[in-house]
Every structure is written in structure tokens, then in C-alpha cells.
Amino acid sequence: QNVLKDPRMMNPQFGYDYLPGSGLQDPSSNRDLLTASQKDLHSMLAGHDEASLGFRANDLAYDPRRMHHPAPSLSPEYRKAALLQLHQQQQQQHGFYSPNGGSMDSLGSPSAMDYAGNGLRASEMNHADARATAAARAIHAAAEKKLRLQSQQILMQQQQLMLMRQQQQQQLQQQHQHQHQHQHQQQQHQHAQQPHSHGHKQTRTRSKNNNNNHNQHSQVSSPKHHHVSQHKNGGDHAKSGADSDHNNGGPGVSSRGHQGDDVKDNENDPGHGLRSPLLEEFRSNKSNKKYELKDIAGSVVEFSGDQHGSRFIQQKLETATEEEKAMVFDEILPHALQLMTDVFGNYVIQKFFEHGAQEHKSVLAKQMDGHVLSLALQMYGCRVVQKGLEHVLSDQQAVLVKELEGHVLKCVKDQNGNHVIQKAIECVPAEHIQFIMNAFTGQVYTLATHPYGCRVIQRMFEHCVDTKTPLMDELHRYIPNLVQDQYGNYVIQHILERGNPTEKSLVVSKVMGQVLQLSKHKFASNVVEKCVAYGSPSDRQKLIEEVITTKPDGTSPLVLMMKDQFANYVVQKMLDVVDGEQRDILVAKIKPHLQSLKKYTYGKHLITKVEKLMALQEPRSALDGFIASPALSIRTLTPTPNSPIVANASATPA
């Protein structure tokens, strides 16, 4: 990776200077290297024969530290020294070596006259000279070729690196654009809601490893379920505006930004286009005029598709006269289906279901004929369908839900459609939704372990009392698995809270014998708490006895539970619901371990609860001791025989 970032890191032993950004050498900066190469070549030639010369030449070619570009021409001095060494070697071998040597000619070679006395021919010396020069040039040619190949490789690597960086930058830009669009549409969606609508208080969470949130201890039948938000105006706000499809059930009215950005004109959609002067004046309201519904006559549809205009119409419809409602209704009716799927317009339709005349509700329900399924699966349309099921008459309820037959499971598993199925179970008479019960048969476990299906199953057990028995029997087979499932545990909690005594006892019986193991489980601990809180007194007593009884191996389930990040909540719940002797036993067994509990972050709540109970026990014990001592009371106060103190003293303490 360093090589890709900087070609100079290819070999830290290189002595080359590089041109910026090219990875190529600057030949003009290699004069020192030339001298080093000459010295290496000189030492190589000295004292070696031709075979050895070839071997060292190969070594030189493979050593990048001895490379040079371009190949140098040998200087006369260099050639003179090399040939002199070679000549002296040959003289020693033949026995006629002269240490003084002879003079050099103008070309740097020994003259034929100097060598004639020793019997060495000038042709032999010329041959040796040529051989040395050729070897040097071959070495530098090989080095130059290798350097050229390495330079090409470096250039290719640099090009690949630049391409990779460009691709990464493009990906980052695309991600940034998507995030910006997502945040913008979320803000758009939030501003469309009325201040009083939506939002539910979350219940306490549990800490896992002091950082991770534990499963919420919430009323599972209420909208507090932390996986799906049931909203006041219907639908699911967990999905951003970017995911909405305004074409479900007809072309949608434009969802304008909260900053009032203009949109392109669309002749087929009355909500598109530039804002009219009336809407612009209303939004700015520089004159502080108090607008009424009659002031926007002719522009109701445009106002319905605007964030501020929609809110204005909603507020006015709550107190509008029949004439004003009729005026608004007549304008929105031709575009009702479009407004049902609009981010702002859907709230106007919902207000008509709430505050309109029964005739208005009936006509709006007929507008949904043939489009109920597509509306139920759409982010904003599902809220309109829910509101319609709440306010239309039973015969129209039956017509609306009939369109969902054959698509029940699809709706249940959809983040928008599941709310429509829940509302149908809550509002529509049982004889009209039997097809929903039939679709659940054989699917109870699958739905109970689904993030949306678990809520639908809860609504079914809550409202379909007469038809739930077969489904309840199917559910009982899976209780051991459901109590430990992240979604299924909510279904079991719901049965413990709202089921009949037989159903509750059946669940408690599945928990008995494994209270410690289930209490230490992140999800099952919720179920154990509900068993303690909603079980019968006899079932509760059995659960507590299982906890406070020491096992044959000497371990105490209560001590282990107190120090567990999840099980300690079960112990707290036991202290909340029990009283009398059982609570005193629990406190007595916990008290010796209070000091060690301080080491655990999740133990502070249990310590606080136990200390409060201990503080309550002390005054009660003192009072009991005083009342249980009649002799002391009589000696001190000398009451009359009919006094209340004497009567209390003779009574058995509570």
C-alpha cells in the first residue's frame, strides 16, 4: 500500500530522484551513482577471469542499487586502470611481469611498443579492452531495461490507484446525497403532523453490559411496543417519506418541502405547480389576517396539499358550520383518492371522517372501493383506511374489509398493512372478519414471532373472544419457544395480562422449574415478571419458593438472580407484589448481599428498593414490640381497664 501511495517507497535503498507524479528518474541527478558504479565495476574486474566476470555481471544486473540510467561511457582513466590490472595478471601467469609497466597511448591503451618486449601482442590487449567495454555496456543495458519495466509497472499502479480513488469519491457523494434526501423528506413528514398527534412514551429499558438496551417492559397490548409504532392518526411513521409511493390508488398530490420549495407543474395533479398568490399570502400573512374557510374557497385542494394549508383546514373543520364543511367537501371530493395518499392531504380526509356528516363519511368510503388493498399498503393511505373503519357504518365496514380477503398475511407482514388488519379486528363485527381468523390457522407461531404479526395476534386474542380458542390451543404448543423470542414474548405477556385464569395458569406452569434460567434471559425475563405480577396467589407463591430455596449443590437462585443484569428485575418485581412473611424472607435473604451488589450498575435499583423496605420494617417492629408488652404499657401509663391501650395490649399483634 505504501508503494501505491508513493513510488519512492518501492525500495528505500534506491538513490534516485523522481520527477513529481511520474515515478520516473531524473538522469541528471545520478552523478554520484555513476562514480559508485565505476568503483563496483573496477573491483569486479580486478583479479577475475572471464568466466568470473560473466557471473559478477549477472549479479550486478540483479542488484538495483548498482543500476544506472543511461549507461555511461567508460572514461580513459577507468579503462586504463582496468586494462592495467588485467595485463599484470597475465604477466604474472606467464612469468614476465614488470612492475613499472609502460606508457599509455592516446586512446588509453598500452602501446604495442611497450608490450613487445614482453611478448604480449597489441591485438590481445585490444581484444581484452573490447571485452571489458562490452561487458560494462551489457550490464548497463540490462539495468536500463529492468528500470524501464519497473517504471511502467509503477505508472500502471498509480493509474489504478487514481481510478479506485475516483470510484470511492463517487460512492461517498452518492451516499451523502441519499442521506440528505432521506433527512429532508423525514423533516417534511414530521412537519406535516399536528402537534397533538402521534408519539408514545417509552417505558424503561434494561442495560446489557452497561451499554446495550434490554427489552422494554411495556404494556404489550398498548402502542408502546418498541418495534412498531401505532399512531394516533394511523399508519407507521417509522418509514420515511422517501419510501412512500404516491401512486398507490391513483396519482398523488405533491408533498412539498417544509421550506416551501416550488415544484414543477403537472396538469394531471391539482396539487402540483407553483403556489397561487392566495396561498403565498396565507403562508406569509404579513397583514396578520385571521383566515376562515370561506377565504380559501376555490383553493381548498391546493391548501390541502400544503403543509400549513392542511393544518389550517384541519383546525377549522373541528368547529366548522355545516355550510363550511359542505363547501370544503365539494372541492376535495373529485380529488379525494389523490389526497388519501398525500403526505399532507391525508389528514384533511381523516378530519372529514372524524367531524364530517355521516353522508360525507359514506361518500368518502365509496371513493375507496377497489383501492382498499393499495391504500392499506401505502404509508398515508393506511391511516385513511383505519379512520374510515372507525367511523363508517357496519355495512360499509364489511365492504371495505372484504377487499382484503386473500391478502391477509401480506397485509399482516407489511409495516403499513398490519395496522389496517389490527383496526379491522378492533372495529369490524366478528362475522365480517372470519376470513382473517381462517388465514391465521396454522400460522400462529410464524405470526407471533414476526415484528408486525405479533401485534396482530395480540389484537386477535384481545377482541375475538369467541373465535380465539382454536388459535389459542395452537399457540400453547409453542409457549417454551415464544417466551424466549424477541417478538413472541410480547404475545405471552399479553396472555398473562388479559387472558382468563386458565390461560394464565397454563403459561405459569411452563415457567415453573426453570425460573432462574428464564429470568436470566433477555426476553424471557419479561414473561417471568408478568407471571409474578399477574399469576394467581398460589402460582406466585410457588415461583417465589423456587427462587428462595437453596439447591442441593449449595447455590442460591435468589443470589444469582440479584447479580444478573436481567434477572434482578424479576427480584424487584417480587418485592413489589408480595407482602407479609414472604417479603420479610426475601428482604432477609437479600440483606447480607447488599454490599456486593454495589459493584453492579444494575444493582443500585434493587439496593434502593430493599433499603426502603428495611426502613419500613424497623418502625413496624418497634411498634409491634411496644404493643406486645402489656405489662410495660400498664406500668408506664396505668390506663383504666376500658382504655384502648389495654384493649390493644390484650390483642394478638398483627
Wavefront OBJ file of the C-alpha trace (Angstrom):
o trace
v 0.000 0.000 0.000
v 2.929 2.338 0.657
v 4.208 1.589 -2.833
v 0.876 2.661 -4.297
v 0.869 5.886 -2.322
v 4.473 6.852 -3.105
v 6.583 5.086 -5.769
v 9.673 6.217 -3.924
v 8.867 3.674 -1.258
v 9.407 0.840 -3.747
v 12.924 0.321 -2.409
v 14.294 2.589 0.311
v 17.843 1.741 -0.852
v 17.303 3.490 -4.180
v 19.274 6.660 -4.584
v 17.241 8.056 -7.476
v 15.424 11.368 -7.639
v 11.906 11.183 -9.082
v 10.016 13.580 -11.266
v 6.836 14.741 -9.423
v 3.866 12.475 -10.086
v 5.573 10.372 -12.762
v 7.615 7.834 -10.848
v 10.478 8.300 -13.367
v 14.085 9.066 -12.579
v 15.857 12.290 -13.298
v 19.080 11.145 -15.019
v 20.794 14.441 -14.293
v 20.787 13.711 -10.553
v 22.760 10.458 -10.753
v 26.355 11.669 -10.991
v 27.262 10.296 -7.592
v 25.717 6.988 -8.523
v 27.868 6.883 -11.678
v 31.014 7.099 -9.572
v 29.759 4.314 -7.321
v 29.006 2.128 -10.352
v 32.515 2.675 -11.723
v 34.067 1.636 -8.444
v 31.927 -1.503 -8.310
v 32.857 -2.410 -11.880
v 36.534 -1.754 -11.199
v 36.567 -4.020 -8.172
v 34.677 -6.628 -10.149
v 37.217 -6.685 -12.986
v 40.246 -6.764 -10.714
v 41.643 -10.253 -10.122
v 38.964 -12.237 -12.016
v 38.996 -14.183 -15.224
v 36.412 -14.025 -17.990
v 34.125 -16.707 -16.505
v 34.085 -14.938 -13.182
v 33.394 -11.666 -14.958
v 30.213 -13.083 -16.510
v 28.983 -14.318 -13.129
v 29.514 -10.960 -11.437
v 27.920 -9.177 -14.350
v 24.716 -11.133 -13.719
v 24.882 -10.262 -10.025
v 25.239 -6.626 -10.947
v 22.233 -6.761 -13.276
v 20.017 -8.118 -10.446
v 21.125 -5.619 -7.826
v 19.023 -2.449 -8.283
v 21.413 -0.428 -6.141
v 24.021 -0.702 -8.939
v 21.668 0.273 -11.747
v 22.198 3.468 -13.669
v 20.271 5.246 -16.366
v 21.533 5.948 -19.014
v 24.535 3.569 -19.419
v 27.768 5.571 -19.024
v 30.705 5.645 -21.450
v 33.922 4.420 -19.858
v 36.457 7.206 -19.285
v 40.060 6.743 -20.479
v 41.293 6.702 -16.886
v 38.826 3.978 -15.962
v 39.756 1.861 -18.996
v 43.454 2.390 -18.310
v 43.157 1.142 -14.729
v 41.066 -1.875 -15.701
v 43.383 -2.959 -18.532
v 46.464 -2.431 -16.407
v 45.091 -4.801 -13.805
v 44.275 -7.373 -16.493
v 47.775 -7.003 -18.073
v 49.519 -7.501 -14.734
v 47.516 -10.674 -14.125
v 48.578 -12.163 -17.465
v 52.241 -11.220 -16.904
v 52.256 -12.984 -13.554
v 50.718 -16.078 -15.106
v 53.404 -16.177 -17.901
v 56.348 -15.236 -15.654
v 57.310 -11.856 -17.259
v 55.687 -9.208 -15.015
v 57.176 -5.669 -14.992
v 56.012 -3.598 -12.047
v 56.753 -0.323 -13.808
v 54.512 -1.128 -16.752
v 54.613 1.009 -19.879
v 53.145 4.265 -21.197
v 49.566 4.539 -22.448
v 48.616 5.659 -25.909
v 46.164 8.417 -26.674
v 43.256 6.016 -26.503
v 44.065 4.906 -23.001
v 45.516 1.501 -24.129
v 49.099 0.317 -23.609
v 51.182 0.874 -26.789
v 52.352 -2.072 -28.859
v 55.949 -0.891 -28.364
v 55.665 -1.130 -24.563
v 54.344 -4.669 -24.732
v 56.569 -6.010 -27.474
v 59.473 -6.751 -25.129
v 57.301 -8.987 -23.001
v 55.924 -10.903 -25.945
v 52.317 -9.610 -25.481
v 50.646 -8.719 -28.723
v 48.724 -5.472 -29.032
v 45.834 -7.360 -30.609
v 45.348 -9.340 -27.400
v 45.154 -6.142 -25.375
v 42.690 -4.606 -27.800
v 40.597 -7.729 -27.508
v 40.645 -7.503 -23.704
v 39.724 -3.829 -23.919
v 36.757 -4.567 -26.154
v 35.666 -7.421 -23.919
v 35.621 -5.219 -20.799
v 33.775 -2.419 -22.602
v 31.137 -4.825 -23.967
v 30.592 -6.351 -20.530
v 30.061 -2.947 -18.959
v 27.652 -1.866 -21.674
v 25.693 -5.150 -21.378
v 25.363 -4.646 -17.654
v 24.000 -1.124 -18.054
v 21.688 -2.142 -20.895
v 20.134 -4.839 -18.700
v 19.810 -2.393 -15.818
v 18.170 0.180 -18.071
v 15.675 -2.382 -19.381
v 14.751 -3.507 -15.887
v 14.341 0.064 -14.709
v 12.100 0.853 -17.669
v 9.849 -2.133 -16.858
v 9.651 -1.120 -13.215
v 8.747 2.438 -14.182
v 5.944 1.166 -16.404
v 4.606 -1.001 -13.576
v 4.652 1.941 -11.191
v 2.748 4.092 -13.684
v 0.110 1.376 -14.112
v -0.262 1.051 -10.340
v -0.658 4.807 -9.997
v -3.359 4.848 -12.662
v -5.232 2.031 -10.923
v -4.965 3.845 -7.607
v -6.337 7.065 -9.105
v -9.239 5.130 -10.616
v -10.037 3.499 -7.278
v -9.970 6.862 -5.512
v -12.321 8.371 -8.083
v -14.759 5.490 -7.615
v -14.635 5.871 -3.828
v -15.298 9.602 -4.093
v -18.285 8.966 -6.355
v -19.700 6.422 -3.903
v -19.273 8.817 -0.982
v -21.007 11.587 -2.923
v -23.928 9.291 -3.753
v -24.266 8.195 -0.123
v -24.216 11.811 1.010
v -26.937 12.707 -1.488
v -29.133 9.792 -0.363
v -28.711 10.716 3.300
v -29.545 14.343 2.573
v -32.693 13.367 0.663
v -33.728 10.953 3.422
v -33.299 13.579 6.160
v -35.092 16.212 4.098
v -38.123 14.001 3.491
v -38.201 12.927 7.134
v -38.371 16.579 8.175
v -41.066 17.070 5.578
v -43.053 14.220 7.045
v -42.666 15.397 10.648
v -43.804 18.942 9.882
v -46.974 17.576 8.330
v -48.205 16.181 11.624
v -50.298 18.128 14.042
v -48.654 18.988 17.363
v -51.041 16.818 19.376
v -50.832 13.714 17.225
v -48.556 10.706 17.448
v -45.806 9.816 19.833
v -45.914 7.497 22.793
v -43.881 7.423 25.928
v -41.302 4.676 26.020
v -41.022 2.560 29.153
v -37.806 1.771 30.913
v -35.145 -0.286 29.183
v -32.613 -2.682 30.526
v -28.858 -2.333 30.227
v -26.770 -5.129 28.793
v -23.040 -4.834 29.516
v -23.836 -1.302 30.747
v -24.371 -0.176 27.151
v -26.852 -2.327 25.234
v -30.548 -1.715 25.733
v -32.593 -4.543 27.168
v -36.066 -5.412 26.039
v -38.687 -2.885 27.083
v -41.011 -3.765 29.947
v -44.103 -2.286 28.382
v -47.776 -2.984 28.138
v -47.621 -5.224 25.122
v -51.195 -4.647 24.100
v -50.689 -0.892 24.004
v -48.891 1.157 21.334
v -45.729 1.155 23.486
v -44.317 -1.814 21.591
v -40.874 -0.624 20.596
v -40.758 -2.448 17.287
v -43.805 -0.917 15.628
v -45.412 2.420 16.425
v -49.193 2.521 16.357
v -50.016 6.137 15.626
v -52.894 8.249 16.669
v -53.731 9.164 13.112
v -52.957 5.623 11.946
v -50.116 4.232 9.928
v -46.461 3.803 10.704
v -44.121 6.762 10.971
v -41.073 4.535 11.095
v -40.912 4.694 7.323
v -39.515 7.865 5.815
v -41.255 9.995 3.250
v -38.730 8.877 0.654
v -40.214 5.368 0.764
v -43.782 6.446 0.180
v -45.488 5.742 -3.095
v -47.923 8.486 -4.015
v -49.214 6.488 -6.955
v -50.829 3.723 -4.898
v -54.505 4.093 -5.561
v -54.086 6.950 -8.004
v -51.654 9.770 -8.735
v -50.688 11.562 -5.573
v -50.715 15.194 -4.659
v -47.259 16.692 -4.332
v -45.533 16.505 -0.960
v -43.834 19.882 -0.744
v -40.795 20.563 1.389
v -41.070 22.296 4.718
v -39.145 25.251 3.312
v -41.769 25.834 0.663
v -39.723 24.847 -2.406
v -41.616 25.259 -5.652
v -42.352 22.130 -7.686
v -42.811 21.532 -11.380
v -46.225 21.941 -12.896
v -48.287 18.828 -13.514
v -51.571 19.273 -15.327
v -52.947 15.914 -14.116
v -52.464 16.724 -10.431
v -54.172 19.791 -8.947
v -51.744 19.857 -6.030
v -48.676 20.347 -8.229
v -47.396 23.582 -9.620
v -46.409 26.932 -8.303
v -48.279 28.223 -5.297
v -51.073 30.599 -6.008
v -50.930 34.208 -4.778
v -53.594 33.330 -2.203
v -51.511 30.518 -0.726
v -48.384 32.672 -0.791
v -50.235 35.434 1.024
v -51.599 32.933 3.544
v -48.146 31.493 4.238
v -46.538 34.893 4.742
v -49.595 36.548 6.364
v -47.870 39.882 6.592
v -51.185 41.603 7.304
v -51.965 39.321 10.289
v -55.310 38.482 8.749
v -57.473 35.892 10.509
v -58.399 33.475 7.757
v -61.595 31.467 7.645
v -62.565 28.554 5.418
v -64.619 30.812 3.199
v -61.470 32.838 2.434
v -59.853 29.891 0.662
v -62.871 28.933 -1.447
v -61.666 27.652 -4.803
v -58.230 26.755 -3.417
v -59.096 24.037 -0.891
v -57.280 21.281 -2.803
v -54.141 23.374 -3.107
v -54.272 24.236 0.588
v -54.797 20.554 1.450
v -51.572 19.652 -0.341
v -49.578 22.287 1.530
v -48.128 21.768 4.969
v -49.502 24.952 6.527
v -52.686 24.952 4.494
v -53.505 21.387 5.524
v -53.063 22.207 9.181
v -55.295 25.269 8.816
v -58.118 23.216 7.248
v -57.840 20.510 9.930
v -58.170 23.029 12.721
v -61.122 24.795 11.125
v -63.040 21.590 10.338
v -63.265 20.769 14.041
v -65.547 23.781 14.623
v -66.839 24.484 11.100
v -70.506 25.001 10.298
v -72.394 22.606 8.033
v -72.154 25.108 5.162
v -68.379 25.433 5.536
v -67.949 21.656 5.677
v -70.072 21.266 2.561
v -68.003 23.860 0.704
v -64.724 22.141 1.590
v -66.109 18.666 0.859
v -67.400 19.623 -2.583
v -63.946 20.847 -3.574
v -61.931 17.879 -2.308
v -64.305 15.104 -3.438
v -63.062 14.931 -7.076
v -59.512 14.597 -5.757
v -60.223 12.513 -2.638
v -58.285 9.442 -3.776
v -55.251 11.576 -4.546
v -55.384 13.328 -1.189
v -55.649 9.995 0.662
v -52.071 9.142 -0.332
v -50.639 12.638 0.070
v -48.274 13.454 2.904
v -50.402 16.444 3.954
v -53.733 15.858 2.258
v -54.443 12.564 4.054
v -55.001 14.459 7.310
v -57.795 16.514 5.735
v -59.585 13.306 4.666
v -59.159 11.880 8.164
v -60.698 15.015 9.673
v -63.761 14.572 7.484
v -64.172 11.015 8.780
v -63.986 12.414 12.315
v -66.030 15.628 12.033
v -67.915 15.355 8.770
v -71.568 14.475 8.385
v -72.470 10.793 8.032
v -73.189 11.445 4.372
v -69.653 12.763 3.894
v -68.195 9.642 5.554
v -70.240 7.337 3.365
v -69.242 9.099 0.144
v -65.556 9.079 1.077
v -65.745 5.354 1.869
v -67.205 4.707 -1.590
v -64.252 6.554 -3.101
v -62.040 3.786 -1.676
v -63.938 0.991 -3.440
v -61.478 -1.092 -5.439
v -58.480 0.622 -3.864
v -58.553 -0.628 -0.258
v -55.600 -3.016 -0.633
v -53.332 -0.472 -2.313
v -54.298 2.162 0.254
v -53.705 -0.273 3.129
v -50.146 -0.902 1.944
v -49.355 2.786 1.443
v -47.811 4.916 4.178
v -50.514 7.604 4.250
v -53.388 5.692 2.722
v -53.353 3.106 5.521
v -54.246 5.846 8.013
v -57.245 6.911 5.986
v -58.482 3.303 5.777
v -58.147 2.918 9.547
v -60.025 6.135 10.186
v -62.730 5.063 7.764
v -63.188 1.705 9.527
v -63.624 3.583 12.804
v -66.374 5.928 11.603
v -68.410 4.300 8.821
v -71.403 2.060 9.419
v -71.032 -1.718 9.735
v -72.327 -2.462 6.234
v -69.626 -0.263 4.702
v -67.059 -1.753 7.078
v -67.873 -5.168 5.646
v -67.475 -3.862 2.082
v -64.100 -2.298 2.827
v -62.515 -5.283 4.607
v -63.856 -7.730 2.026
v -61.285 -6.383 -0.428
v -58.530 -7.665 1.873
v -59.660 -11.284 1.664
v -56.904 -13.380 0.150
v -54.297 -10.786 1.113
v -54.433 -11.028 4.907
v -50.950 -12.435 5.505
v -49.463 -9.953 3.042
v -51.009 -7.098 4.997
v -50.059 -8.541 8.387
v -46.382 -8.687 7.422
v -46.398 -5.192 5.929
v -45.367 -2.235 8.088
v -48.417 -0.276 6.936
v -50.938 -3.007 6.230
v -50.669 -4.614 9.667
v -52.302 -1.549 11.226
v -55.308 -1.922 8.932
v -55.746 -5.583 9.970
v -55.490 -4.586 13.631
v -58.129 -1.907 13.160
v -60.416 -4.356 11.364
v -60.131 -6.793 14.284
v -60.901 -3.990 16.741
v -63.812 -2.305 14.940
v -65.489 -4.677 12.499
v -68.042 -7.226 13.767
v -66.665 -10.761 14.044
v -68.999 -12.161 11.374
v -67.389 -9.901 8.771
v -63.766 -10.802 9.559
v -63.948 -14.580 9.866
v -61.707 -14.787 6.803
v -58.962 -13.153 8.887
v -59.250 -15.858 11.562
v -59.156 -18.532 8.860
v -55.963 -17.054 7.417
v -54.295 -17.297 10.832
v -54.944 -21.026 11.222
v -51.653 -22.912 11.079
v -49.710 -19.633 11.037
v -49.885 -18.655 14.715
v -46.247 -19.371 15.565
v -44.982 -17.684 12.396
v -47.051 -14.581 13.075
v -46.273 -14.497 16.806
v -42.540 -14.339 16.036
v -42.936 -11.622 13.390
v -42.316 -7.954 14.320
v -45.723 -6.899 12.933
v -47.564 -10.190 13.203
v -47.075 -10.356 16.974
v -49.171 -7.211 17.355
v -51.954 -8.544 15.171
v -52.065 -11.773 17.205
v -52.398 -9.717 20.398
v -55.342 -7.769 18.966
v -56.977 -11.016 17.905
v -56.676 -12.586 21.385
v -57.959 -9.329 22.878
v -61.092 -8.815 20.760
v -62.057 -12.151 19.201
v -63.040 -13.912 22.396
v -65.462 -16.377 20.812
v -63.258 -17.487 17.919
v -59.803 -17.466 19.522
v -59.953 -20.912 21.183
v -58.542 -22.955 18.248
v -55.762 -20.420 17.754
v -55.005 -20.370 21.488
v -54.714 -24.160 21.502
v -52.275 -23.898 18.610
v -50.265 -21.280 20.487
v -49.931 -23.343 23.680
v -47.681 -25.847 21.911
v -45.073 -23.152 21.316
v -45.005 -21.378 24.704
v -41.472 -22.593 25.663
v -40.100 -21.155 22.420
v -42.183 -17.995 22.385
v -41.149 -16.845 25.867
v -37.548 -16.593 24.617
v -38.326 -14.965 21.272
v -37.757 -11.236 20.834
v -41.305 -10.792 19.484
v -43.096 -13.884 20.741
v -42.532 -12.912 24.375
v -44.943 -9.999 23.883
v -47.718 -12.376 22.883
v -47.187 -14.455 26.040
v -47.113 -11.311 28.183
v -50.417 -10.261 26.628
v -51.994 -13.589 27.594
v -50.793 -13.170 31.186
v -52.243 -9.663 31.352
v -55.578 -10.180 29.600
v -56.159 -13.927 29.435
v -58.560 -15.880 31.609
v -57.279 -17.674 34.756
v -56.926 -20.989 32.938
v -54.767 -19.467 30.205
v -52.607 -17.669 32.769
v -52.041 -20.792 34.861
v -51.041 -22.722 31.762
v -48.310 -20.199 30.986
v -47.073 -20.153 34.609
v -46.860 -23.946 34.607
v -44.489 -23.755 31.619
v -42.242 -21.359 33.550
v -42.080 -23.281 36.820
v -38.961 -25.352 37.256
v -36.812 -23.005 35.184
v -37.370 -19.619 36.811
v -33.634 -18.978 37.199
v -32.759 -19.805 33.588
v -35.631 -17.812 32.095
v -35.069 -14.851 34.426
v -31.502 -14.535 33.130
v -32.736 -14.474 29.527
v -33.068 -11.058 27.910
v -36.601 -11.632 26.567
v -37.935 -14.419 28.787
v -37.308 -12.312 31.900
v -40.229 -10.120 30.797
v -42.513 -13.147 30.872
v -41.318 -14.224 34.338
v -42.095 -10.731 35.643
v -45.618 -10.937 34.256
v -46.048 -14.399 35.826
v -45.165 -12.907 39.211
v -47.398 -9.865 38.698
v -50.495 -11.492 37.112
v -50.369 -15.107 38.282
v -52.732 -16.377 40.938
v -51.587 -16.098 44.588
v -50.820 -19.813 44.718
v -48.821 -19.686 41.470
v -46.924 -16.639 42.713
v -46.048 -18.373 45.972
v -44.675 -21.393 44.097
v -42.494 -19.174 41.917
v -41.027 -17.338 44.920
v -40.398 -20.558 46.828
v -38.455 -21.869 43.839
v -36.272 -18.769 43.960
v -35.544 -18.653 47.705
v -34.914 -22.396 48.090
v -31.234 -23.329 48.090
v -30.332 -26.050 45.606
v -28.692 -29.348 46.649
v -25.327 -28.105 45.339
v -25.498 -25.145 47.740
v -26.223 -22.429 45.174
v -28.949 -19.894 45.828
v -31.092 -18.925 42.805
v -32.003 -15.671 44.541
v -28.352 -14.604 44.919
v -27.591 -15.465 41.301
v -30.638 -13.528 40.119
v -29.765 -10.454 42.184
v -26.411 -10.165 40.408
v -27.714 -10.781 36.897
v -28.364 -7.868 34.553
v -31.828 -9.176 33.595
v -32.913 -11.409 36.478
v -32.546 -8.597 39.028
v -35.695 -7.052 37.537
v -37.610 -10.198 38.422
v -36.421 -9.923 42.033
v -37.551 -6.294 42.121
v -40.974 -7.305 40.815
v -41.237 -9.964 43.538
v -40.539 -7.345 46.197
v -43.243 -5.138 44.657
v -46.055 -7.694 44.603
v -45.503 -9.881 47.682
v -46.197 -8.856 51.251
v -46.154 -10.230 54.740
v -43.955 -13.156 55.604
v -42.743 -13.839 52.066
v -41.484 -10.288 51.634
v -39.713 -10.425 55.001
v -37.988 -13.640 53.945
v -36.904 -12.081 50.659
v -35.505 -8.990 52.382
v -33.690 -11.099 54.969
v -32.020 -13.185 52.265
v -31.047 -10.150 50.189
v -29.722 -8.004 53.058
v -26.345 -9.822 53.508
v -25.533 -9.232 49.835
v -26.266 -5.504 49.612
v -22.598 -4.549 49.853
v -21.570 -6.835 46.989
v -24.473 -5.552 44.871
v -22.945 -2.080 44.878
v -20.330 -3.315 42.413
v -23.006 -3.786 39.763
v -24.531 -0.840 37.927
v -27.855 -2.626 37.568
v -27.894 -3.491 41.289
v -28.496 0.042 42.542
v -32.258 -0.123 41.911
v -32.541 -3.326 43.894
v -30.468 -1.846 46.734
v -32.708 1.231 46.876
v -35.854 -0.883 46.965
v -34.553 -3.182 49.722
v -33.338 -0.275 51.865
v -36.781 1.335 51.670
v -38.422 -1.901 52.771
v -35.932 -2.262 55.615
v -36.698 1.288 56.740
v -40.393 0.455 56.807
v -39.783 -2.731 58.767
v -37.905 -1.038 61.629
v -40.734 1.290 62.838
v -43.207 -1.544 62.440
v -41.027 -3.857 64.517
v -40.672 -1.231 67.238
v -44.427 -0.648 67.279
v -45.113 -4.387 67.385
v -42.749 -4.762 70.347
v -44.456 -1.939 72.199
v -47.942 -3.336 71.608
v -46.868 -6.868 72.510
v -45.705 -5.779 76.038
v -48.910 -5.183 78.110
v -47.057 -5.117 81.408
v -44.825 -2.295 80.217
v -47.823 -0.414 78.923
v -49.738 -0.741 82.175
v -46.755 0.219 84.314
v -45.951 3.239 82.308
v -49.348 4.617 81.511
v -51.521 2.990 84.217
v -54.575 3.044 81.961
v -58.081 2.265 83.048
v -59.468 -1.204 82.240
v -61.596 0.261 79.433
v -58.799 2.243 77.817
v -57.848 1.478 74.160
v -54.274 0.653 75.174
v -55.379 -2.156 77.455
v -57.595 -3.495 74.713
v -54.721 -3.373 72.239
v -52.354 -4.927 74.754
v -54.627 -7.906 75.198
v -54.986 -8.419 71.493
v -52.671 -10.563 69.410
v -50.306 -8.399 67.346
v -50.944 -8.390 63.626
l 1 2 3 4 5 6 7 8 9 10 11 12 13 14 15 16 17 18 19 20 21 22 23 24 25 26 27 28 29 30 31 32 33 34 35 36 37 38 39 40 41 42 43 44 45 46 47 48 49 50 51 52 53 54 55 56 57 58 59 60 61 62 63 64 65 66 67 68 69 70 71 72 73 74 75 76 77 78 79 80 81 82 83 84 85 86 87 88 89 90 91 92 93 94 95 96 97 98 99 100 101 102 103 104 105 106 107 108 109 110 111 112 113 114 115 116 117 118 119 120 121 122 123 124 125 126 127 128 129 130 131 132 133 134 135 136 137 138 139 140 141 142 143 144 145 146 147 148 149 150 151 152 153 154 155 156 157 158 159 160 161 162 163 164 165 166 167 168 169 170 171 172 173 174 175 176 177 178 179 180 181 182 183 184 185 186 187 188 189 190 191 192 193 194 195 196 197 198 199 200 201 202 203 204 205 206 207 208 209 210 211 212 213 214 215 216 217 218 219 220 221 222 223 224 225 226 227 228 229 230 231 232 233 234 235 236 237 238 239 240 241 242 243 244 245 246 247 248 249 250 251 252 253 254 255 256 257 258 259 260 261 262 263 264 265 266 267 268 269 270 271 272 273 274 275 276 277 278 279 280 281 282 283 284 285 286 287 288 289 290 291 292 293 294 295 296 297 298 299 300 301 302 303 304 305 306 307 308 309 310 311 312 313 314 315 316 317 318 319 320 321 322 323 324 325 326 327 328 329 330 331 332 333 334 335 336 337 338 339 340 341 342 343 344 345 346 347 348 349 350 351 352 353 354 355 356 357 358 359 360 361 362 363 364 365 366 367 368 369 370 371 372 373 374 375 376 377 378 379 380 381 382 383 384 385 386 387 388 389 390 391 392 393 394 395 396 397 398 399 400 401 402 403 404 405 406 407 408 409 410 411 412 413 414 415 416 417 418 419 420 421 422 423 424 425 426 427 428 429 430 431 432 433 434 435 436 437 438 439 440 441 442 443 444 445 446 447 448 449 450 451 452 453 454 455 456 457 458 459 460 461 462 463 464 465 466 467 468 469 470 471 472 473 474 475 476 477 478 479 480 481 482 483 484 485 486 487 488 489 490 491 492 493 494 495 496 497 498 499 500 501 502 503 504 505 506 507 508 509 510 511 512 513 514 515 516 517 518 519 520 521 522 523 524 525 526 527 528 529 530 531 532 533 534 535 536 537 538 539 540 541 542 543 544 545 546 547 548 549 550 551 552 553 554 555 556 557 558 559 560 561 562 563 564 565 566 567 568 569 570 571 572 573 574 575 576 577 578 579 580 581 582 583 584 585 586 587 588 589 590 591 592 593 594 595 596 597 598 599 600 601 602 603 604 605 606 607 608 609 610 611 612 613 614 615 616 617 618 619 620 621 622 623 624 625 626 627 628 629 630 631 632 633 634 635 636 637 638 639 640 641 642 643 644 645 646 647 648 649 650 651 652 653 654
